[in-house]
Amino acid sequence: MNSSLTRPLAVVTGASNGIGYELAKQFAQHNFDLLVTATGPSINEAAQAFEKLGAKVETVQADLATYDGVERLYNKIKATGRSVDAIAINAGVGVGGDFARETDLKEELNLINLNVVSSVHLAKRVVKDMVDRGQGRILFTSSIAALMPGSFEAVYAASKAFIQSFAEALRNELKDTGVTVTALMPGPTDTNFFHRADMDDTKAGADRKDDPAEVAKQGFEALMAGKDHIIAGSLKTKIMGAASQILPDPLNAELHRQLTEPGSAHK
């Protein structure tokens, strides 16, 4: 679809639902055109909602857990002939359960490929273009799980710790380039994350969660303000995130266990 060159372009990954969907809405509501991606055809339905908000939207179906999937997205970006003014590297997945006795290795390696490898891969492609232009905004969806050992989400929490460290280091490297990097750090959010991670029977999965629209709004505002990071969501989440930075790791791991241990929803 042809887009007006007077409007900035934003790329959002994992945009068919959850926080990614709401981030794309934020961009559309603030006069951005969009290139959005997800694995399945539901991204085309999401695009229709974004177009109703005034955005010109292009879509890509790609599995970003694969090298070819990331390259397919980047090739689509280049094919637009437009500069990327902002990118939300948001696509991710969780795996819950006991690492030694319950979880599946293939699922965890897929998690690493999507949450970590694809984020580095896509950033490598897009950041160089932004630096060459001397402007751009990058939003990584991290998590407050990045701040603590994630018992019963061991691989997921580690993946977010990687993203958090990567985002902060990249921000420092780029401080004189005109390119900003922001880490969005939500807590438990009302998306399909917990169901997909097989965590419906955990306290975190069963308890009330933050509104993804509010999380995305706070993330978008932090991105546009050029902030380093934002712990996004409710006051409860912000307090949880702040406390995690003070408490020792063994205590953080035990507190996380209370939220994510299988069966904890019924305790």
N, C-alpha and C positions, 0 to 999 in steps of 0.2 A: 504494500500500500504506500503511495506517495505521501510524504510528510512535509509540512512546511519547514523550511530551513530556518525560520525565525524562532522556532521553539526548540528548547534543549531536548536532548535525548537521554533517557534513562534505561538501563538494562537491569532486569530483576530476574534472578534465578529462583526456582521453586515457587513460582508465582500463581499456581493454580488453586492454592488454598492456604489457610493459616496466616502466619505473619507475612510471608511473601506476597500473598494476595492483597493484604492490607497495605503493605509498602507500595505495591504498584498503584493502588488506589490513591495513596498520598501523592505520589508523583503526578498522576493524572489530574488530581484536583488542584495541583499547583503548576499547571500549564506545561508539563512535560509530555512529549511523545514517548512511546514505550516500545522496547523489544523485550518480550517476556518468554520464559522457557520453563518447561516441566517435562516429565518423562512421558505422560500420557496425553490423550486427546482432550482431556478436560481443560487444557490451557486455552483451547479455542473458545470454549464457553466463557472462561474468565475474561478473555480479550474483549468479548462483546460488552461485558460490564464496564470495562475500562474505557471503551469507545464512547459509551453513553455519558461519560464524564468529560468528554471533549478531546480525548487523546487520539492520535493516530497510532495504531498498534500493529506490530508485526510479531509473529509467534514462531517458536522453534520447538519441535518435539525432539528431545535429546536426553540420553542417559548420561548425566555428567559424572557418574561413577566410572565411566570409561574414558580413555584418552581420546578416542574418536568422537565421543559425545561433546567434549569440551571444544575440540577443534571444529566440530560442526557449528557450535554456537558462535565461536569466534569468526568463522568464515561468513556466517550470516551478518554479524556485526560489520565486517568489512564490506559486505555486499550492499549495505544500506548507503554507503558513500558518505556517511555522517560521522561526526565526532561523538564519542560517548562523554557526555557531561557528568553523568553520575552512574555508578553501578552498585547494586545491592547484591553482594555475593552471599546468598541466603540459603540455598538448597542444602538440606541436611536430613539426617535420619538418626533415630536412637535405637539402641538394643538394651533391654532390661533383663536382669536375672543374674543368677550366680555364675560367675565366669568359669569356675572349674567344673561345675556339675550340670549346668542348664543351658547356657547360651551356645549358639551355633557359630563355628569359626567362620564359615563363608559369609554369614550376615555381618560379623564384626569386621572382616576384611573389606566388605562392601561399604560399611560405615566409614572406615578409614579412607577408602578411595573417594567417597562422596564428600565427607566433611572436611578432610584434610587435603588429599592429593588434588582434587579438582579445584579447590580454593586457591592453592598455590599455582596451579596450571593456568587458570583463568586470569588470576592477578598478574602473572608473568606476561601474558599477552596484552592485557588492557593497560597496565600501568606504564609500559614503555611508550605507548601511544600518547597517554596523558602527559607524561614528562616531556615528550617531544613538543607538545603544544603549550606546555607551561600552565595547564589548568585541568582540574577534574576532582571529583569527589568519589570516595570509595567507602562503602559501608559493609562491614563483615558482621554477619549474625553470629555472635558468640553466645555466651550464657553465663548466668551466675554459677553454673556448674564448673566453669573455668577456674573458680576461686577455691575449690575444695576437692579433696579426693572423693570420687563419686561411687561409693559402695553400691553394688548391684546395678551400676551404670558405668562400670570401670573404663570401658573403651570409649564410650560417649564422652564422659567428663574429660578424659585425657585428650580427646580430639578437640574439645573446646578450649582446653588449656593451651594447646598448640595454636589455635586460631587467635586467641587473645594475645599470646606472646608475639606471634607473627604480625598481627595488626599494629601493635605498639612499636615494634622494631621498624616496620615499614614506614610508619608515620614519622619516626625520627629521621630515617634516611631521606625522606622526601620533604623535610621541613622547609627547604629553600627552593622548592620546585614549582610551587603553586598548586600542588596536588595534596589534598587532605585525606586522612584515613580515620575512620570512626568505627569503634566496636560497639555493637548493640548487644546488651546483656540482659535478656529477659529471664524471668523465673518461670515457674510452672504457668503455662498459658493454655487457654481453652481452644486447643486445636486437636487434630487427630494424632498428634505425636505419641501420646501415651498408649493409645490403642495399637498403633503400628509397632510400638516397642514392646508389646505384650506386657503392659504395666497397668492394666485396668484394676488389678487386685492389690495395688499398692496404695498407700496413704496419699502419695503425691498424685496418683492417677484418679483417686476417688474424691479428693478434696476440691473445694472451689478454686478456680484458677483465674488468672488475669485475662482481660479482654484483649484479643490480638489487635483490634483496631486502636486501642489506647497505646499498646506497646509499639505499634508501627508509627503512630503519630509522634510519640516521644523520640523514637529512633530517627524519623525523618527530620524533626526539628534539630536534633543534635548534629545530624549530618550537615544540614544547611548552615548551622552555626560553626561548623568546623571543629567540633569538640572531639577530644581524644576518645571518650567512651561515655556510655550512659547505662546505668542499671535501670531498666525500663519496666513499667508496670505499676502495681499498687504500692502503697506505703509499706505494706508487709514485705513485699519483695525487696524494696529498697533497704529496709532494715536488715533483712536476711543477708543481702549482699554485703552490706557494711560490716555486719558481725563476722561474716566469713573471712574478712580480711584481717581481723584481729585475733580470732580464736586459733589455737594450734591445730595443725593438720589432723592429729589423731582424734581430737574432739569433733572437728568438722566431719571426718569420715563417719564417726558414730552417729552424729546428728543426721547426716545424709542417709545412713542406713535406716533410720527410723521412718524416713519418707519413702524409701524405694525398695525395701526388702519385700519379696513376694509374700502376699498374705497380710501385709501390714494394714491394709484397708479395713480389716476386721478386728484389729487389736484395740 
